[in-house]
């Protein structure tokens, strides 16, 4: 039997537009694609595919569903057949089914069982008349009724040092499993007995989309200080990857799809309080900054996101980082501003859902929220302030995947600052000034030229001395905010399309441990973009040379060797917060290396088609020609710019410009 988690992963990876396009011609219409219905043979554009929600719908015959439903209706498959067919397309292997008496135990069964035991044990402690009294009083005071507690499986971890460990041992739960899940902690001294990780905390079980308990969050009661964090979360484990999950999505995905809007709150208590108050279309990150995986997960269900974080400094920083990550997925991003001293929990407890709705209705675009904060800080009252304001706004413009929205953002900044839109546009296409970050809370800071190490990973560490950290000009004097020496707008636009090449260089700059593995699979000639090709070649050279006589770090040697433009591009990657949020570098490395390999194989396959066509006749030659043209078209749709070269066997090669 195929697990629910695997079914969901296969569905999330599938490209419904690509699959449907094999059976009918689709054209983009706003955020959806429209075309004739392949199910009933329609002629008009009455068939709609929504890629963000993984849904199709015909407004004539009424058929609709997800990618599995399309395979069943169009290709006549059963549900299991559809799952396996889609899995094959996305490269996921499904184990062969066996009879139940031959079936192997699920590899993580013991982990799931231990988490399920813990969830039930915490729930029983909350219900205990004496043990759970303090927690129930706390929850009652926060408006969390018994019905809500039961709905979300809320529990209580008593103050006792080892009551959970003792109970788990009595029930035969393996201690190593509990340590792996973070439910127990090792003693500080050798020979100490492991003790309960969660103590004196209200417990919020974290569920996967299929409903399995994968981890826990605990909110301390009554003793918050610098040594006792307010929230304690399960560590990552084979069944829990916090950067790929969202608290509450299992319960909220239906309401989010219905509303087409998701509210993003900071934590478990905000989520539960809003749900208790009748607001259902909500999710919460799991104690981390919003990751690309989480942003993409939300975008599957919602067209619009409203960020509902606290308005303090930490909340603003989380707001802007999350907002920029969400903009990359193509969704609309708004920010709701709450009254000073209020948070979603306190607001809904005092005024209910209507009080919150009033602020949601007044939510403003992410960029406008940044501009409002900068205006409050009087950044637009001086030239120096305007310069810093522009720098703090540019990351949001760069993050925007919607070209129309990007143009609107550029015009909005130009109107507010008086800087020509063309100049702003050129700045958008240039590397950010070293030290700049995505929020206006950073607009007045300057950490450049300190000589402090800025990034660490493998052996790539240490900054240049003196003022070299400002510009990394390779020995030339170049202002960090000036345009001189930067790639042109056209060059940067071209580089944006080269995701895998950029990503490989980003990872190698941060962790030299991957360099030898990359070198074994890719040479500089495998890079299409001239900048990334040059940076990659220098990385390989510097790594091969090893320690230097002058005592310079690997990073210093690399940046000195690059020309001014390439050094600035390398610095842009070092400053990119994406590199700090890589929760799975191994997978990131493999996916991007593989994408370059597959792309480069396309040119080889074109050459093979040419040779096969020359040896074929009639219908066979026509079919080979059709397949060759389809491959060429597919490569060009993915950003491969090809030009004719009669000296190549294929007749085609990549164009570098």
Rosetta blueprint (number, residue, H / E / L):
1 X L
2 X L
3 X L
4 X H
5 X H
6 X H
7 X H
8 X H
9 X H
10 X H
11 X H
12 X H
13 X H
14 X L
15 X L
16 X H
17 X H
18 X H
19 X H
20 X H
21 X H
22 X L
23 X L
24 X L
25 X L
26 X L
27 X E
28 X E
29 X E
30 X L
31 X L
32 X E
33 X E
34 X E
35 X E
36 X L
37 X L
38 X L
39 X L
40 X L
41 X L
42 X L
43 X L
44 X L
45 X L
46 X L
47 X E
48 X E
49 X E
50 X E
51 X L
52 X L
53 X L
54 X L
55 X E
56 X E
57 X E
58 X E
59 X L
60 X L
61 X L
62 X L
63 X L
64 X E
65 X E
66 X L
67 X H
68 X H
69 X H
70 X H
71 X H
72 X H
73 X H
74 X H
75 X H
76 X L
77 X L
78 X L
79 X H
80 X H
81 X H
82 X H
83 X H
84 X H
85 X H
86 X H
87 X H
88 X H
89 X H
90 X H
91 X L
92 X L
93 X L
94 X L
95 X L
96 X L
97 X L
98 X L
99 X L
100 X L
101 X L
102 X L
103 X L
104 X L
105 X L
106 X L
107 X L
108 X L
109 X H
110 X H
111 X H
112 X H
113 X H
114 X H
115 X H
116 X H
117 X H
118 X H
119 X H
120 X H
121 X H
122 X H
123 X H
124 X H
125 X H
126 X H
127 X H
128 X L
129 X L
130 X L
131 X L
132 X L
133 X H
134 X H
135 X H
136 X H
137 X H
138 X H
139 X H
140 X H
141 X H
142 X L
143 X L
144 X L
145 X L
146 X H
147 X H
148 X H
149 X H
150 X H
151 X H
152 X H
153 X L
154 X L
155 X E
156 X E
157 X E
158 X L
159 X L
160 X L
161 X L
162 X L
163 X H
164 X H
165 X H
166 X H
167 X H
168 X H
169 X H
170 X H
171 X L
172 X L
173 X L
174 X L
175 X H
176 X H
177 X H
178 X H
179 X H
180 X H
181 X H
182 X L
183 X L
184 X E
185 X E
186 X L
187 X L
188 X L
189 X L
190 X L
191 X L
192 X L
193 X L
194 X L
195 X E
196 X E
197 X L
198 X L
199 X L
200 X L
201 X E
202 X E
203 X E
204 X E
205 X E
206 X E
207 X E
208 X L
209 X L
210 X L
211 X L
212 X L
213 X E
214 X E
215 X E
216 X E
217 X E
218 X E
219 X E
220 X E
221 X L
222 X L
223 X L
224 X L
225 X E
226 X L
227 X L
228 X E
229 X L
230 X L
231 X E
232 X E
233 X E
234 X L
235 X L
236 X L
237 X E
238 X L
239 X L
240 X E
241 X L
242 X H
243 X H
244 X H
245 X L
246 X L
247 X E
248 X L
249 X H
250 X H
251 X H
252 X H
253 X H
254 X H
255 X H
256 X H
257 X H
258 X H
259 X H
260 X L
261 X E
262 X E
263 X E
264 X E
265 X E
266 X L
267 X L
268 X H
269 X H
270 X H
271 X H
272 X H
273 X H
274 X H
275 X H
276 X H
277 X L
278 X L
279 X L
280 X L
281 X L
282 X E
283 X E
284 X E
285 X L
286 X L
287 X L
288 X L
289 X L
290 X L
291 X L
292 X H
293 X H
294 X H
295 X H
296 X H
297 X H
298 X H
299 X H
300 X L
301 X L
302 X L
303 X L
304 X E
305 X E
306 X E
307 X E
308 X L
309 X L
310 X L
311 X L
312 X L
313 X H
314 X H
315 X H
316 X H
317 X H
318 X H
319 X H
320 X H
321 X H
322 X H
323 X H
324 X H
325 X H
326 X H
327 X H
328 X L
329 X L
330 X L
331 X L
332 X E
333 X E
334 X E
335 X E
336 X L
337 X L
338 X L
339 X L
340 X L
341 X L
342 X L
343 X L
344 X H
345 X H
346 X H
347 X H
348 X H
349 X H
350 X H
351 X H
352 X H
353 X H
354 X H
355 X H
356 X H
357 X H
358 X H
359 X H
360 X H
361 X H
362 X L
363 X L
364 X E
365 X E
366 X H
367 X H
368 X H
369 X H
370 X H
371 X H
372 X H
373 X H
374 X H
375 X H
376 X H
377 X L
378 X L
379 X H
380 X H
381 X H
382 X L
383 X H
384 X H
385 X H
386 X H
387 X H
388 X H
389 X H
390 X H
391 X H
392 X H
393 X H
394 X H
395 X H
396 X H
397 X H
398 X H
399 X H
400 X L
401 X L
402 X L
403 X H
404 X H
405 X H
406 X H
407 X H
408 X H
409 X H
410 X H
411 X H
412 X H
413 X H
414 X H
415 X H
416 X H
417 X H
418 X L
419 X L
420 X L
421 X H
422 X H
423 X H
424 X H
425 X H
426 X H
427 X H
428 X H
429 X L
430 X L
431 X L
432 X L
433 X L
434 X L
435 X L
436 X L
437 X L
438 X L
439 X L
440 X H
441 X H
442 X H
443 X L
444 X L
445 X L
446 X L
447 X L
448 X L
449 X L
450 X L
451 X L
452 X L
453 X L
454 X L
455 X L
456 X L
457 X L
458 X L
459 X L
460 X L
461 X L
462 X L
463 X L
464 X L
465 X L
466 X L
467 X L
468 X H
469 X H
470 X H
471 X H
472 X L
473 X L
474 X L
475 X L
476 X L
477 X L
478 X L
479 X L
480 X L
481 X L
482 X L
483 X L
484 X L
485 X L
486 X L
487 X L
488 X L
489 X H
490 X H
491 X H
492 X H
493 X H
494 X H
495 X H
496 X H
497 X L
498 X L
499 X H
500 X H
501 X H
502 X H
503 X H
504 X H
505 X H
506 X H
507 X H
508 X H
509 X H
510 X H
511 X L
512 X H
513 X H
514 X H
515 X H
516 X H
517 X H
518 X H
519 X H
520 X L
521 X L
522 X L
523 X L
524 X H
525 X H
526 X H
527 X L
528 X L
529 X L
530 X H
531 X H
532 X H
533 X H
534 X H
535 X H
536 X H
537 X H
538 X H
539 X H
540 X H
541 X H
542 X H
543 X H
544 X H
545 X H
546 X L
547 X L
548 X L
549 X L
550 X L
551 X L
552 X L
553 X L
554 X H
555 X H
556 X H
557 X H
558 X H
559 X H
560 X H
561 X H
562 X L
563 X L
564 X H
565 X H
566 X H
567 X H
568 X H
569 X H
570 X H
571 X H
572 X H
573 X H
574 X H
575 X H
576 X L
577 X H
578 X H
579 X H
580 X H
581 X H
582 X L
583 X L
584 X L
585 X H
586 X H
587 X H
588 X H
589 X H
590 X H
591 X H
592 X H
593 X H
594 X H
595 X H
596 X H
597 X H
598 X H
599 X H
600 X H
601 X H
602 X H
603 X H
604 X H
605 X H
606 X H
607 X H
608 X H
609 X H
610 X H
611 X H
612 X H
613 X H
614 X H
615 X H
616 X L
617 X L
618 X H
619 X H
620 X H
621 X H
622 X H
623 X H
624 X H
625 X H
626 X H
627 X H
628 X H
629 X H
630 X H
631 X H
632 X H
633 X H
634 X H
635 X H
636 X H
637 X H
638 X L
639 X L
640 X L
641 X L
642 X E
643 X E
644 X E
645 X L
646 X L
647 X L
648 X L
649 X L
650 X L
651 X L
652 X E
653 X E
654 X E
655 X L
656 X L
657 X L
